[in-house]
Amino acid sequence: MTVKMEASEGGMPHNTLMIYGIIVALVGTYLTYLNVVTGIAVFSFFGGIGAIAALWWGSDTIKHLCSYGLGTGVPSAGMIAFGAGAIAMIAGTKFGIFSPIVTLILAAIIGAVIGYIANNIINMNIPVMIMSLVELAIVGAMTMLGFASMCTGTFMFNGLVIGGMTLSMEPAAAAAGGAQTFMVTVLPEFAGSLIGGAALAVIFFLGAIALQHPFNACLGPNESQDRTLMLAIEVGFLSMFVVAVMSYAFLDMMSATVGIIISLIGWIYTYKQYIALSKRDAYDWLDSKPIREVGGDQ
């Protein structure tokens, strides 16, 4: 048995949010392919924009799912979204230029299976469970793929698992005339890659926290859609900033700095907007000062 706790009414319809989120997430991820076309990685930041769009949509999905209860399932919903999404994202990157679309389809299938198990086998009996987990798996996969493509400049598998190349030189049989020859082998390095260096694990938690935080923070009788969604964008830009810092390990200085600048501008703007919306919705607002700590005999 489940009891639905009513969340905010009105605002943008959820299906409209979903359509916008999917389109911008896909387009943002695909725009990172301009790095290949132009030969420079300055377009990597588009992956972060795509990831934020997925988080924006996903925060509303979290609200619809977790309004059936007390909101205690919000953190677990964020983790299951990225757990399912990680599988789809890694498998989907094997399909070259079609990787973002295949990742989305795989995530939807995995989410549907998890949703069916949760609702029909574990008997959670939440009306929106299956569709919500389909959406959240897609959100998790597209967020990780977007941030991964921002960090490395590509959404393809080799770019995520190969951190560089080393040359191995071994003596070969002597050539005619007694000259010494060598066999040179190019070996890929995996430890310095996004996946091999465990940087993907950081992206996992950056995305999961950003997904579960907005509704968790705004939950309550006066929760409003625009304030919750603004917080989703704000924490998305904050996660994007961390990914931009990480990208210095994989991209050139200029491309990584572009990501830093855009994420900072986006975060500052959305933070101010969120504070303005919070003041609008609050009964009263007190700009209190920090409590002064005293010591000794005071």
RODO-2510 file (C-alpha; in nm, 4 decimals, decimal comma):
residues 298
     n   res          X          Y          Z
     1     m     0,0000     0,0000     0,0000
     2     t     0,1262     0,3466    -0,0864
     3     v     0,0059     0,6901     0,0090
     4     k     0,0685     0,9782    -0,2258
     5     m     0,1935     1,2994    -0,0717
     6     e     0,0828     1,5817    -0,3001
     7     a     0,3583     1,7900    -0,4518
     8     s     0,3264     2,1179    -0,6366
     9     e     0,0528     2,1493    -0,8944
    10     g     0,0552     2,3444    -1,2172
    11     g     0,3662     2,4604    -1,3944
    12     m     0,5101     2,2852    -1,6972
    13     p     0,3600     1,9406    -1,7705
    14     h     0,5938     1,6550    -1,6912
    15     n     0,5813     1,5096    -2,0427
    16     t     0,6879     1,8451    -2,1844
    17     l     0,9796     1,8513    -1,9425
    18     m     1,0736     1,5005    -2,0523
    19     i     1,0713     1,5896    -2,4223
    20     y     1,2834     1,9011    -2,3667
    21     g     1,5224     1,7101    -2,1410
    22     i     1,5767     1,4264    -2,3888
    23     i     1,6236     1,6582    -2,6883
    24     v     1,8706     1,8923    -2,5165
    25     a     2,0615     1,6015    -2,3592
    26     l     2,1031     1,4317    -2,6970
    27     v     2,1846     1,7504    -2,8860
    28     g     2,4308     1,8664    -2,6198
    29     t     2,6128     1,5339    -2,6253
    30     y     2,6225     1,5241    -3,0048
    31     l     2,7594     1,8782    -3,0221
    32     t     3,0786     1,7504    -2,8581
    33     y     3,1412     1,5720    -3,1911
    34     l     3,2400     1,9158    -3,3216
    35     n     3,5688     1,8415    -3,1469
    36     v     3,6329     1,5705    -3,4071
    37     v     3,5126     1,7861    -3,6980
    38     t     3,7222     2,0910    -3,6061
    39     g     4,0196     1,9172    -3,4464
    40     i     3,9933     2,1215    -3,1242
    41     a     3,8255     2,0209    -2,7969
    42     v     3,6721     2,3593    -2,7151
    43     f     3,3192     2,2252    -2,7749
    44     s     3,3430     1,9725    -2,4918
    45     f     3,1377     2,1927    -2,2568
    46     f     2,8241     2,1095    -2,4587
    47     g     2,8314     1,7675    -2,2924
    48     g     2,7869     1,9370    -1,9561
    49     i     2,4896     2,1362    -2,0875
    50     g     2,3309     1,8116    -2,2053
    51     a     2,3884     1,6523    -1,8649
    52     i     2,2251     1,9486    -1,6877
    53     a     1,9210     1,9168    -1,9141
    54     a     1,8875     1,5509    -1,8136
    55     l     1,9167     1,6418    -1,4444
    56     w     1,6571     1,9181    -1,4882
    57     w     1,4091     1,6697    -1,6306
    58     g     1,5095     1,3987    -1,3815
    59     s     1,4437     1,6159    -1,0776
    60     d     1,0794     1,6390    -1,1840
    61     t     1,0664     1,2611    -1,2336
    62     i     1,2056     1,2175    -0,8816
    63     k     0,9231     1,4398    -0,7551
    64     h     0,6562     1,2313    -0,9273
    65     l     0,7983     0,9022    -0,7993
    66     c     0,8893     1,0034    -0,4471
    67     s     0,5690     1,1924    -0,3776
    68     y     0,4256     0,8453    -0,3047
    69     g     0,5466     0,8407     0,0546
    70     l     0,7413     1,0652     0,2868
    71     g     1,0243     1,1491     0,0487
    72     t     1,2652     0,9047     0,2140
    73     g     1,3131     0,7246    -0,1176
    74     v     1,4698     1,0258    -0,2895
    75     p     1,8364     0,9287    -0,2274
    76     s     1,7795     0,5658    -0,3270
    77     a     1,6000     0,6759    -0,6438
    78     g     1,9022     0,8849    -0,7411
    79     m     2,1403     0,5957    -0,6834
    80     i     1,9338     0,3393    -0,8728
    81     a     1,9057     0,5859    -1,1624
    82     f     2,2809     0,6117    -1,1962
    83     g     2,3431     0,2449    -1,1214
    84     a     2,1201     0,1470    -1,4133
    85     g     2,2467     0,4382    -1,6204
    86     a     2,6121     0,3434    -1,5749
    87     i     2,5526     0,0011    -1,7313
    88     a     2,3706     0,1512    -2,0301
    89     m     2,6245     0,4302    -2,0713
    90     i     2,9322     0,2046    -2,0784
    91     a     2,7688    -0,0483    -2,3113
    92     g     2,6208     0,2205    -2,5355
    93     t     2,9515     0,3941    -2,6081
    94     k     3,0585     0,0957    -2,8219
    95     f     2,8346     0,2078    -3,1100
    96     g     3,0361     0,4981    -3,2478
    97     i     2,8380     0,7970    -3,3720
    98     f     2,5139     0,6293    -3,2637
    99     s     2,6347     0,5918    -2,9027
   100     p     2,4054     0,8554    -2,7403
   101     i     2,0927     0,7108    -2,9038
   102     v     2,1877     0,3508    -2,8234
   103     t     2,2692     0,4535    -2,4665
   104     l     1,9216     0,6055    -2,4309
   105     i     1,7513     0,2907    -2,5654
   106     l     1,9559     0,0553    -2,3459
   107     a     1,8839     0,2686    -2,0390
   108     a     1,5099     0,2585    -2,1103
   109     i     1,5175    -0,1219    -2,1340
   110     i     1,7188    -0,1616    -1,8125
   111     g     1,4937     0,0852    -1,6305
   112     a     1,1820    -0,1017    -1,7442
   113     v     1,3210    -0,4320    -1,6123
   114     i     1,4134    -0,2783    -1,2767
   115     g     1,0748    -0,1064    -1,2543
   116     y     0,8882    -0,4305    -1,3257
   117     i     1,0861    -0,6155    -1,0581
   118     a     1,0277    -0,3375    -0,8043
   119     n     0,6542    -0,3113    -0,8685
   120     n     0,5483    -0,6656    -0,9561
   121     i     0,7944    -0,8894    -0,7729
   122     i     0,8956    -0,6827    -0,4703
   123     n     0,5361    -0,5507    -0,4680
   124     m     0,6054    -0,1830    -0,4037
   125     n     0,2759    -0,1078    -0,5825
   126     i     0,3547     0,2499    -0,6866
   127     p     0,1484     0,3484    -0,9937
   128     v     0,4264     0,5461    -1,1635
   129     m     0,7113     0,3124    -1,0656
   130     i     0,7887     0,1468    -1,3990
   131     m     0,7728     0,4611    -1,6130
   132     s     0,9629     0,6624    -1,3527
   133     l     1,2487     0,4119    -1,3394
   134     v     1,2618     0,4055    -1,7184
   135     e     1,3002     0,7828    -1,7136
   136     l     1,5500     0,7845    -1,4274
   137     a     1,7693     0,5218    -1,5937
   138     i     1,7785     0,7382    -1,9067
   139     v     1,8554     1,0448    -1,6939
   140     g     2,1425     0,8642    -1,5223
   141     a     2,2862     0,7339    -1,8490
   142     m     2,2622     1,0650    -2,0363
   143     t     2,4027     1,2617    -1,7427
   144     m     2,7048     1,0340    -1,7153
   145     l     2,7567     1,0326    -2,0921
   146     g     2,7270     1,4118    -2,1082
   147     f     2,9735     1,4741    -1,8265
   148     a     3,2072     1,2040    -1,9625
   149     s     3,2086     1,3652    -2,3068
   150     m     3,2723     1,7037    -2,1452
   151     c     3,5633     1,5619    -1,9487
   152     t     3,7312     1,3792    -2,2373
   153     g     3,5956     1,5523    -2,5454
   154     t     3,4301     1,2389    -2,6846
   155     f     3,1357     1,0060    -2,6206
   156     m     3,2982     0,7026    -2,7826
   157     f     3,4328     0,4022    -2,5956
   158     n     3,7998     0,4235    -2,6972
   159     g     3,8239     0,7844    -2,5844
   160     l     3,6872     0,6894    -2,2419
   161     v     3,9097     0,3859    -2,1783
   162     i     4,2373     0,4813    -2,3483
   163     g     4,4334     0,7515    -2,1692
   164     g     4,7314     0,7621    -2,4056
   165     m     4,9800     0,5583    -2,6021
   166     t     5,3288     0,4268    -2,5241
   167     l     5,5902     0,2852    -2,7582
   168     s     5,7505    -0,0508    -2,6886
   169     m     6,0781    -0,1194    -2,8701
   170     e     6,2307    -0,4675    -2,8869
   171     p     6,5344    -0,5960    -3,0812
   172     a     6,4431    -0,7936    -3,3910
   173     a     6,6433    -1,0264    -3,6104
   174     a     6,9524    -0,8743    -3,7702
   175     a     6,8973    -0,7431    -4,1202
   176     a     7,1147    -0,8174    -4,4195
   177     g     7,4605    -0,6702    -4,3768
   178     g     7,4519    -0,7108    -3,9990
   179     a     7,2447    -0,3977    -3,9239
   180     q     7,0381    -0,4223    -3,6046
   181     t     6,6637    -0,3781    -3,6442
   182     f     6,3965    -0,3113    -3,3828
   183     m     6,0268    -0,3919    -3,3603
   184     v     5,8196    -0,0984    -3,2361
   185     t     5,4764    -0,1651    -3,0828
   186     v     5,2208     0,0976    -2,9886
   187     l     5,0507     0,0090    -2,6599
   188     p     4,7407     0,1845    -2,5209
   189     e     4,7474     0,3110    -2,1622
   190     f     4,4306     0,2465    -1,9646
   191     a     4,5202     0,3689    -1,6155
   192     g     4,5156     0,7337    -1,7211
   193     s     4,1733     0,7185    -1,8857
   194     l     3,8355     0,8352    -1,7567
   195     i     3,7209     0,4811    -1,6777
   196     g     4,0597     0,3241    -1,5995
   197     g     4,1506     0,6086    -1,3665
   198     a     3,8136     0,5834    -1,1853
   199     a     3,7176     0,9395    -1,2795
   200     l     3,3865     0,7977    -1,3991
   201     a     3,3099     0,7057    -1,0377
   202     v     3,3369     1,0742    -0,9451
   203     i     3,0964     1,1622    -1,2271
   204     f     2,8595     0,8928    -1,0975
   205     f     2,8306     1,0562    -0,7557
   206     l     2,8303     1,4128    -0,8879
   207     g     2,5296     1,3241    -1,1022
   208     a     2,3482     1,1153    -0,8419
   209     i     2,3727     1,3861    -0,5759
   210     a     2,2672     1,6545    -0,8235
   211     l     1,9652     1,4454    -0,9245
   212     q     1,8371     1,3651    -0,5768
   213     h     1,9113     1,6988    -0,4072
   214     p     1,6582     1,9431    -0,5630
   215     f     1,3339     1,7731    -0,4555
   216     n     1,4958     1,6591    -0,1318
   217     a     1,5773     2,0221    -0,0486
   218     c     1,2505     2,1769    -0,1691
   219     l     1,0199     1,9021    -0,0396
   220     g     0,7331     2,0319     0,1685
   221     p     0,3813     2,1780     0,1574
   222     n     0,4980     2,4876    -0,0327
   223     e     0,7195     2,3078    -0,2853
   224     s     0,6980     2,4876    -0,6200
   225     q     0,8043     2,3500    -0,9557
   226     d     1,0017     2,6517    -1,0757
   227     r     1,2056     2,6694    -0,7545
   228     t     1,2807     2,2956    -0,7586
   229     l     1,3807     2,3018    -1,1249
   230     m     1,5974     2,6105    -1,0726
   231     l     1,7807     2,4300    -0,7935
   232     a     1,8297     2,1343    -1,0282
   233     i     1,9999     2,3599    -1,2823
   234     e     2,2067     2,5266    -1,0089
   235     v     2,3453     2,2010    -0,8676
   236     g     2,3901     2,0794    -1,2254
   237     f     2,6203     2,3716    -1,3007
   238     l     2,8013     2,3086    -0,9721
   239     s     2,8649     1,9481    -1,0769
   240     m     2,9649     2,0733    -1,4214
   241     f     3,2281     2,2951    -1,2593
   242     v     3,3860     1,9940    -1,0852
   243     v     3,3837     1,8013    -1,4140
   244     a     3,5487     2,1015    -1,5832
   245     v     3,8261     2,0927    -1,3230
   246     m     3,8700     1,7194    -1,3864
   247     s     3,8894     1,7833    -1,7610
   248     y     4,2313     1,9483    -1,7207
   249     a     4,3672     1,5930    -1,6946
   250     f     4,2263     1,5008    -2,0361
   251     l     4,1878     1,8178    -2,2444
   252     d     4,4095     2,1088    -2,3417
   253     m     4,4261     2,4138    -2,1188
   254     m     4,2009     2,6362    -2,3311
   255     s     3,9215     2,3804    -2,3733
   256     a     3,9119     2,2964    -2,0029
   257     t     3,9139     2,6669    -1,9096
   258     v     3,6136     2,7325    -2,1362
   259     g     3,4239     2,4690    -1,9381
   260     i     3,5292     2,6342    -1,6106
   261     i     3,4101     2,9791    -1,7220
   262     i     3,0740     2,8619    -1,8569
   263     s     2,9962     2,6489    -1,5520
   264     l     3,0869     2,9325    -1,3128
   265     i     2,8720     3,1852    -1,4987
   266     g     2,5826     2,9401    -1,5081
   267     w     2,6176     2,8529    -1,1404
   268     i     2,6351     3,2147    -1,0191
   269     y     2,3292     3,3141    -1,2237
   270     t     2,1142     3,0145    -1,1231
   271     y     2,2193     3,0420    -0,7574
   272     k     2,0963     3,4016    -0,7475
   273     q     1,7731     3,2987    -0,9191
   274     y     1,7189     3,0170    -0,6701
   275     i     1,7720     3,2495    -0,3726
   276     a     1,5219     3,4949    -0,5248
   277     l     1,2637     3,2168    -0,5655
   278     s     1,3277     3,0972    -0,2099
   279     k     1,2635     3,4466    -0,0761
   280     r     0,9462     3,4622    -0,2828
   281     d     0,8132     3,1370    -0,1367
   282     a     0,9284     3,1913     0,2215
   283     y     0,6916     3,3257     0,4874
   284     d     0,9693     3,5518     0,6070
   285     w     1,3398     3,5946     0,5378
   286     l     1,6015     3,6803     0,7993
   287     d     1,9531     3,7616     0,6875
   288     s     2,1071     3,6388     1,0091
   289     k     2,4764     3,6544     1,0870
   290     p     2,6861     3,3491     1,1774
   291     i     2,6929     3,2608     1,5474
   292     r     3,0054     3,4060     1,7005
   293     e     3,2121     3,1476     1,8795
   294     v     3,3704     3,2559     2,2058
   295     g     3,6395     3,0898     2,4065
   296     g     3,8225     3,1100     2,7360
   297     d     3,6223     3,2639     3,0212
   298     q     3,3835     3,4540     2,7957
***
